[in-house]
Amino acid sequence: MPGGAGYECLYRAIRVEVDPASASASGICLKTSADAELDLGGALSGSLSWDRGQHIGSETMHVLAWLGPHQTEGGADETGYKFSWSDLRDPVIDAVTGAGWTYKPKRV
């Protein structure tokens, strides 16, 4: 997806740190929006400020193009695409707790 005028790139992620000694993992949500794009090495061009926290709820946006392969239930249409933080966080928590570990939200 090209950057530049008329395009806004949105990045949403969860960073998980594991502690094998205590069989626990902690996660924090990261988000940013920019007129920049990822380079071939996976770094963001331009300087960005990441919002870190335990984000909840959802965001609705209009998608013009996707960066890389994607899968959405219902997909994006003229009404927009609804992103839910729980869709990102829940599989991580399920994987951690399913392995018998403890998941704790990381404090900012």
C-alpha positions in Angstrom: 0.0 0.0 0.0 1.6 3.3 -0.9 2.0 6.0 1.7 1.5 9.7 1.0 -1.4 12.1 0.6 -4.8 10.6 1.0 -3.6 7.5 2.8 -3.4 6.8 6.5 -1.6 3.7 7.7 -2.9 2.2 10.9 -0.9 -0.2 13.0 -2.4 -2.2 15.8 -0.4 -4.8 17.8 0.1 -6.5 21.1 3.6 -7.0 22.6 4.0 -10.0 24.8 6.8 -10.6 27.3 7.3 -14.1 28.7 8.9 -15.1 32.0 9.6 -18.9 31.9 10.7 -18.9 35.5 7.2 -17.9 36.7 5.3 -19.4 33.8 3.7 -16.1 33.1 3.3 -13.7 30.2 2.4 -10.0 30.2 1.0 -8.0 27.3 0.5 -4.4 26.3 -1.4 -3.1 23.3 0.3 -0.7 20.8 -1.2 1.5 18.2 -0.3 4.3 15.9 -1.6 5.9 12.7 0.7 7.6 10.2 1.2 8.7 6.7 4.3 6.5 6.6 4.6 2.8 5.6 6.7 -0.2 6.5 10.0 -0.6 4.7 11.3 -3.9 3.4 13.0 -4.6 6.8 9.8 -4.1 8.7 10.7 -0.7 10.1 8.4 2.2 9.9 9.6 5.1 7.8 9.3 8.5 9.4 9.1 9.1 13.1 6.1 7.7 15.0 4.7 7.9 18.4 3.2 4.7 19.7 0.2 4.8 22.1 0.8 2.0 24.7 -1.9 0.7 27.0 -4.6 -1.8 27.7 -6.9 -0.6 24.9 -10.5 -1.9 25.0 -13.5 -1.6 22.7 -13.4 -1.2 18.9 -12.5 1.2 16.2 -14.4 1.6 12.9 -12.5 2.7 9.8 -12.9 2.9 6.0 -10.3 0.7 4.4 -8.9 1.7 1.0 -6.2 -1.0 0.7 -4.6 -3.7 2.9 -0.9 -4.0 3.6 -0.2 -7.6 3.0 -2.5 -10.7 3.3 -5.5 -10.3 5.5 -8.6 -12.2 6.7 -11.7 -10.6 8.1 -15.0 -12.0 9.0 -17.5 -10.1 6.9 -14.6 -8.1 5.4 -14.6 -4.4 4.9 -17.4 -2.8 2.9 -18.8 0.7 2.3 -19.8 1.0 6.0 -16.2 0.4 7.1 -14.2 -2.1 8.9 -14.6 -2.7 12.7 -11.5 -3.6 14.5 -11.9 -5.0 18.0 -9.0 -5.1 20.5 -10.4 -8.3 22.0 -9.9 -10.0 18.5 -6.2 -9.2 18.9 -5.8 -9.9 22.6 -8.0 -12.9 23.2 -6.1 -15.4 21.1 -2.9 -14.4 22.9 -4.5 -14.9 26.3 -6.0 -18.2 25.2 -2.6 -19.5 23.9 -0.8 -18.4 27.2 -3.5 -19.8 29.5 -4.0 -22.9 27.4 -0.3 -23.7 27.9 -0.9 -23.6 31.7 0.7 -20.2 32.1 -0.6 -17.0 33.7 -1.4 -13.9 31.6 -1.2 -10.5 33.2 -1.9 -7.2 31.5 1.3 -5.1 31.5 1.2 -1.7 33.1 2.2 1.3 31.0 
